Amino acid sequence: MPAITPFSGDLSRAWPAHWTLDPEVIFLNHGSFGACPRPVLEEQARLRTELERQPVRFLGQSYQERLDAARAELAGFAGAEPQDLVFVNNATTGINAVLRSLTLLPGEELLVTDHEYNATRNAVDFVARRTGASVVLARVPFPLASPAEAVDAVMAAVTPRTRLAVLDHVTSPTGLILPVTELAAALAERGVEVLVDGAHGPGMLPLAVPALGAAYYTGNCHKWLCAPKGAAFLWVRRDRQSQVRPCVISHGANQPLRERSRFQMEFDWTGTDDPTAWLVVPAAIRFLGSLLPGGWPELMARNHALAVAARRLLCEVLAIAEPCPASMLGSLASVPLPDLPAGTPLPEHGRDPLNDVLEREHGIVAPVILWPVPPKRLLRVSAQAYNTLDQYRHLAEILPQVIP
């Protein structure tokens, strides 16, 4: 994280003015699906109207030019070159595209951590089963005292057979910023490539994707960038682009390149779809960047400071130590809760009943996550422009009343 400057402003006015969130709900779960502001949704609606008025003109004549313009602005935000970036619908799609493009041999290994997002882990397991490769799990401690513990845990799991490491930029259950740059450098020395699951990176952290040292990076735009659902990107290092293909093969496989790489031609069109979520990513970047005088750096710093303050309140009321340094947090933070009481019946989907208590009885949406396995569990909070410290104070006040 960059140096954090104290934030003293009040963004609470941005909630009713710019977001469509239910004002009767204390929404502390931006990290799951994001929330798109009204001005961005309005721009998407305008584009959709234009698309439906002249579908052939929009998709057949002006689409590529519009897409290139959106790509250029997103690439600039991510610190990358436009030719190395393609749009995908979500980070899970980007993960699958890379994994399913690899040529793996029986006995080779894919390395993941035990903090990895379930969908990504499923994709890794699928590819391993199909190819005869193995999945190796690096157990990163939580709580932990420093990034070095994460580095040590990952590197201890590397063997001469490790082909690829799939690493979170920000872990979904625990909200940890992993030291990806340090890990990528150490893994490169062992001949291991890195795929970064950056689902939470764009808009939460300053990005200079090529400088991370990974071969692949995929990030969502619908989360901390607040773009509409269905907007994400995949960045691939240039020497690997010819090997990475989308999961859906369409016209781009044999169309004339027209000054674009086959990599971009294939991903830019995977069949008829609504591309407006991609095309309004620049509107989301500009809108969020306009909320504070210091633009995106100030917004990221403000959200980080709010997440750290929220975690402090929760740790105090739970009488526990903070589980990681504040420097390892962005705008997500998780705290361990007391174990799920023995004998507590869980629904088939494995959702902790405390989620329903918080939402139905107290109007609070903040996920209680069964991690790493029941009865262990975490409470995770998010901090975005529409959140205020008073919301976390309220959560902290009622938490002792609802924990069984």
ABEGO torsion letter per residue (X at the ends): XBBBBBBABBAAAAAAAABABBAABBBAAAAAAEBBBAAAAAAAAAAAAAAAABAAAAAAAAAAAAAAAAAAAAAAAAGBBAAABBBBABAAAAAAAAAAABBBBBGBBBBBBAABBAAAAAAAAAAAAAAGBBBBBBBBBOBBABAAAAAAAAAAABBAABABBBBBABBAAAGBBBBAAAAAAAAAAAGBBBBBBAAAABGABBBBAAAAGBABBBBBAABAAGBBBGBBBBBBBAAAAAABBBABBBAAAABBAGGBBAAAAAAABAEBBBAAAAAAAAAAAAAAAAABAAEAAAAAAAAAAAAAAAAAAAAAAAGBBBABBAAABBABBBBBBBBBBBGBBBBAAGBBAAAAAAAAAAGBBBBBBBOABOABBBBBBBBBAABBAAAAAAAAAAAAAABX
